[in-house]
Every structure is written in C-alpha cells, then in structure tokens.
Amino acid sequence: MSYPSAPAEEAATAAPTAPERTRLNIGWIMPPFVRELPVDAPDYETGAEQLYTLVTDLMADRSDEDRFRFALALGSQMDLMLEANVIYAGLCLLEVEGRPSGSTIVVSQIEHESDDDEELLRTTQETLERTHPDDDYQRVELPCGPALSRIGASGFIISAQWSPTGQEVAVQQSQIQVYIPLPGAREMLIFALDSPSSEDWELHSELFAEILKTIDWGTDQEVEDYRAMRQKSAPATVEPADGVKQELYWHSSRLMDAVALHGSMGGGDITSLTCAECWGKGLRSACSARHSWYIGEVASGDLARTLPRVLESFASQGWRTDGESTGERVCLWAGDEAPKRSVGHAFTASVDTGAGRFTAEVNAPCTRASASTDSLFG
C-alpha cells in the first residue's frame, strides 16, 4: 500500500533544520473476504463509482433501491473517514450458521509530537480513559512492537434517507481500537474493529487479532531481508493441551478395538493444526489436534473386512459418514447423536492392501467452537 507525498508547497515551508523522518514501508495482510472500500480514490466521482461497483457485487440479489441506499450509507461513513486520516477501510462480511455477520476494519495514520513510544502509549491511554472510563485497556506486544488496545463499544445513527428501512436507525457496536507507534516516525497507526454482530464477536475479534500479527514495516531493504528470514524460519507450533491428548488417545483406542487387526504399530504422533472451517475464515493459529498412527504387516484378507466393520461399529453409536468414504477410505465424525464425550471428534481411516497397512488420523474438535473469548487481547 502506498501513500501520497506531502504537497510541494507544504514541503517548501518546512524548517531546513528539521530532522528527516524515517520513511517506512507499511503493510499488513487482509483475508480475501474482507472487501476494501475506496478511501484512497483520487477524486469523489471515481470513489463513488468504485463504491457502487462494490455494493452491486456484494448485493447482487437485492434490488437497485437497496443497493443505492447501502452505497449512500457507506458513502456517508467514508466522508467521516477521510476527515479522520483513514488510509484503509474494509468490510468483513461472513455467513455464520446460516445468518449474515459483519464487521468493519479501519486503519488511520496520525501524527504526534512524542519522541518516546512508551510515553506516547501512556498518555494515549490517559486521554482515552477520560473519555471512555468504563472500557478495558491493555498493553499488548505485537510482532511489530508494543501497542495499546481499547475494548469497548461505539454507536452511530443511520439517517432515514440512507437506512434500508427508510427510518432512522441507531446501531450499537462492539469495538476494539489498537494504537501502534511507528518507530522513529512520530506517527501512529490506529487499527479499529467495529461489529454489530454481538453473537459472533469472538470470531471477528480473533480475525482482527490475526490481521494485527501481520503488520510489518521497514525500509525497502529491511522489508526484503525480513521476509526472506521469515520464509526460511519454521512456523512456531503450539503443544496440544494434555486433556486434548487424552481424548485423542481414548478415541484412537476405540478405533483400534473396532478394526481388530494384528500387526506392527507405527506413528502415534499428536500434532496441532487449524481446522478447515477456521482456515477458510482466515484464522491461522492452531485450534485442533490430530493423532496419526498405522498398523502394518496386515494380511490383505483382514484389511478387506476392516472398513465395513468400522462403519458398522461407529454408525451404531451415532457417528456420521460423509461423501468422501470409499472402498479404501472412510471418514466419520461425531455429531449431536453421538455420545457427548465424542461430539466434535472425527477420524479418517484408510487401507492399503498392497502395502498391508491400515492408517488412521483422529482429529479433536475445534477449540474455538466452544471456548470463551481468548484472543490477542486476553
């Protein structure tokens, strides 16, 4: 992302002895489903055209009137964004359990006069506490450096002329603001997340936390060197909790009882992973775990009877199969009909008659599906 230079006449008035500020390349990674608003359009007409094109794409199944009202509502907010030095704005529109869920992500870049980042964060918090005394404030450490977060609520009014209902609407939102000093630049980034979808607040806040972890800056050479270093480094892994491991071992034992095979055991590793649903939402931190193992040196005749036996055993306990199951591979998962202890677990079992091997992967449930809010902001 690039930013326009200061006007020539403004630069000409700068004091010749003023220290040169560090020129930083600033970047972050947004998931592909976050749709960018044209806050950096070169003029109003171009911005309006880009905005209506975006709204038409997002609301393809709605009427022209609905799209026009939504575009006007967004346009009214963008006018305020430009006044607040917003350099990025995006809409995060998801579908969660069949219902629409949304949030906005806004990034501002402002100047300050402090030479000490710690003092800047301290005075920023003191100023915010006078205006928002009931909000939660935390010092956080991002990969890019120290920051201050404020967690609270915000609200705005959609006037009747822009409201989808034709009436004035008051919108209450949960909000996170994160204040991030830019090193050596006397500037600060403000990342803000707002969402009216209270029932999905945990999901949106964790997505926001993952985005904050991608913020990076530096000179051209520093950015290039840092990215090369990151590509060579192995990603950090999180050890699954003991309770998760115990449940995986227990379910693997039940699967071993069902297959009833004699042979040599191998594997047995438990690894952390991100489930497919969370990965699709842009989350990359581990939320599940997998126990992988196999039984080798098995007679082909015994292997042929294994998967039907597994299907019969687990189907009788309420486990479900999916369309991926074949004659050499079966996928089963425990829904609400299964025993409470098993709900959310799944496994894939396969046979290789040529190699005389039965292979199993037993997956734990996604921890985000039932855990209370536990994100970067604590």
Secondary structure in CASP SS format (residue, H / E / C, confidence):
PFRMAT SS
TARGET T0000
AUTHOR 0000-0000-0000
METHOD secondary structure of the structure
MODEL  1
M C 1.00
S C 1.00
Y C 1.00
P C 1.00
S C 1.00
A C 1.00
P C 1.00
A H 1.00
E H 1.00
E H 1.00
A H 1.00
A H 1.00
T C 1.00
A C 1.00
A C 1.00
P C 1.00
T C 1.00
A C 1.00
P C 1.00
E C 1.00
R C 1.00
T C 1.00
R C 1.00
L C 1.00
N E 1.00
I E 1.00
G E 1.00
W C 1.00
I C 1.00
M C 1.00
P C 1.00
P C 1.00
F C 1.00
V E 1.00
R E 1.00
E E 1.00
L C 1.00
P C 1.00
V C 1.00
D C 1.00
A C 1.00
P C 1.00
D C 1.00
Y H 1.00
E H 1.00
T H 1.00
G H 1.00
A H 1.00
E H 1.00
Q H 1.00
L H 1.00
Y H 1.00
T H 1.00
L H 1.00
V H 1.00
T H 1.00
D H 1.00
L H 1.00
M C 1.00
A C 1.00
D C 1.00
R C 1.00
S C 1.00
D H 1.00
E H 1.00
D H 1.00
R H 1.00
F H 1.00
R H 1.00
F H 1.00
A H 1.00
L H 1.00
A H 1.00
L H 1.00
G H 1.00
S H 1.00
Q H 1.00
M H 1.00
D H 1.00
L H 1.00
M H 1.00
L H 1.00
E H 1.00
A C 1.00
N C 1.00
V E 1.00
I E 1.00
Y E 1.00
A E 1.00
G E 1.00
L E 1.00
C E 1.00
L E 1.00
L E 1.00
E E 1.00
V E 1.00
E C 1.00
G C 1.00
R E 1.00
P E 1.00
S E 1.00
G E 1.00
S E 1.00
T E 1.00
I E 1.00
V E 1.00
V E 1.00
S E 1.00
Q E 1.00
I E 1.00
E E 1.00
H C 1.00
E C 1.00
S C 1.00
D C 1.00
D C 1.00
D H 1.00
E H 1.00
E H 1.00
L H 1.00
L H 1.00
R H 1.00
T H 1.00
T H 1.00
Q H 1.00
E H 1.00
T H 1.00
L H 1.00
E H 1.00
R H 1.00
T H 1.00
H C 1.00
P C 1.00
D C 1.00
D C 1.00
D E 1.00
Y E 1.00
Q E 1.00
R E 1.00
V E 1.00
E E 1.00
L E 1.00
P C 1.00
C C 1.00
G E 1.00
P E 1.00
A E 1.00
L E 1.00
S E 1.00
R E 1.00
I E 1.00
G E 1.00
A E 1.00
S E 1.00
G E 1.00
F E 1.00
I E 1.00
I E 1.00
S C 1.00
A C 1.00
Q C 1.00
W C 1.00
S C 1.00
P C 1.00
T C 1.00
G C 1.00
Q C 1.00
E C 1.00
V E 1.00
A E 1.00
V E 1.00
Q E 1.00
Q E 1.00
S E 1.00
Q E 1.00
I E 1.00
Q E 1.00
V E 1.00
Y E 1.00
I E 1.00
P E 1.00
L E 1.00
P C 1.00
G C 1.00
A C 1.00
R C 1.00
E E 1.00
M E 1.00
L E 1.00
I E 1.00
F E 1.00
A E 1.00
L E 1.00
D E 1.00
S E 1.00
P C 1.00
S C 1.00
S H 1.00
E H 1.00
D H 1.00
W H 1.00
E H 1.00
L H 1.00
H H 1.00
S H 1.00
E H 1.00
L H 1.00
F H 1.00
A H 1.00
E H 1.00
I H 1.00
L H 1.00
K C 1.00
T C 1.00
I C 1.00
D E 1.00
W E 1.00
G E 1.00
T C 1.00
D H 1.00
Q H 1.00
E H 1.00
V H 1.00
E H 1.00
D H 1.00
Y H 1.00
R H 1.00
A H 1.00
M H 1.00
R H 1.00
Q H 1.00
K H 1.00
S C 1.00
A C 1.00
P C 1.00
A C 1.00
T C 1.00
V C 1.00
E C 1.00
P C 1.00
A C 1.00
D H 1.00
G H 1.00
V H 1.00
K H 1.00
Q H 1.00
E H 1.00
L H 1.00
Y H 1.00
W H 1.00
H H 1.00
S H 1.00
S H 1.00
R H 1.00
L H 1.00
M H 1.00
D H 1.00
A H 1.00
V H 1.00
A C 1.00
L C 1.00
H C 1.00
G C 1.00
S E 1.00
M E 1.00
G E 1.00
G E 1.00
G E 1.00
D E 1.00
I E 1.00
T E 1.00
S E 1.00
L E 1.00
T C 1.00
C C 1.00
A H 1.00
E H 1.00
C H 1.00
W H 1.00
G H 1.00
K C 1.00
G C 1.00
L C 1.00
R C 1.00
S C 1.00
A C 1.00
C C 1.00
S E 1.00
A E 1.00
R E 1.00
H E 1.00
S E 1.00
W E 1.00
Y E 1.00
I E 1.00
G E 1.00
E C 1.00
V C 1.00
A C 1.00
S H 1.00
G H 1.00
D H 1.00
L H 1.00
A H 1.00
R C 1.00
T H 1.00
L H 1.00
P H 1.00
R H 1.00
V H 1.00
L H 1.00
E H 1.00
S H 1.00
F H 1.00
A H 1.00
S C 1.00
Q C 1.00
G C 1.00
W E 1.00
R E 1.00
T E 1.00
D C 1.00
G C 1.00
E C 1.00
S C 1.00
T C 1.00
G C 1.00
E C 1.00
R E 1.00
V E 1.00
C E 1.00
L E 1.00
W E 1.00
A E 1.00
G C 1.00
D C 1.00
E C 1.00
A C 1.00
P C 1.00
K C 1.00
R C 1.00
S C 1.00
V C 1.00
G C 1.00
H C 1.00
A E 1.00
F E 1.00
T E 1.00
A E 1.00
S E 1.00
V E 1.00
D E 1.00
T C 1.00
G C 1.00
A C 1.00
G C 1.00
R E 1.00
F E 1.00
T E 1.00
A E 1.00
E E 1.00
V E 1.00
N E 1.00
A C 1.00
P C 1.00
C C 1.00
T H 1.00
R H 1.00
A H 1.00
S C 1.00
A C 1.00
S C 1.00
T C 1.00
D C 1.00
S C 1.00
L C 1.00
F C 1.00
G C 1.00
END
